[in-house]
Amino acid sequence: MKLGVITEFDAAHSLPGYQGKCAHMHGHTYQVEIVVEGEVGENGFVMDFYQLKKITSGALQDLDHSCLNQILPNPTAESIAQWIADRLARDLEGSAVRLSSLKLWEGKNKWVMID
């Protein structure tokens, strides 16, 4: 079974070597949809939403209100999504669920997805 949460964070970045407006420092409100998958346990949960929100918040705390260029060499939406997915996969190790998918919106109407 799958379950998910959606949250947001704000951050700034520039795209090194890019020819266009995004070469300059600018900011976005990113929206992240996290979906995990696992079996329903004896307690009736795949995972408690509270626990998933806590893990997600922990993974995003380094990104929120930061300059993403200080974390990633080329902070494209794709590399940001991969960074979050890697962090979540590590934080979920040992739990009964695994990351099923991650969708990252960069502002409105623009997104990348890891399945």
KAJO-V220199 format. One line per field, one symbol per residue. ss: DSSP state (H for helix, E for strand, C for the rest). phi: phi as a letter, one per 30 degrees, with the letter a starting at -180 (. if undefined). Layout:
BEGIN
ss->???
phi->???
END
This chain:
BEGIN
ss->CEEEEEEEEEEEECCCCCCCHHHCCEEEEEEEEEEEEECCCCCCCCCCHHHHHHHHHHHHCCCCCEEHHHCCCCCCHHHHHHHHHHHHHHHHCCCCEEEEEEEEEECCCCEEEEC
phi->.cbabbbbbcacabcdidcleddceabbcccbccbcbadddddjcdadeeddddddeddcddcdhbcdddcbdbddedddddddddddeddceicdbbdcabbcccicibbbbcc
END
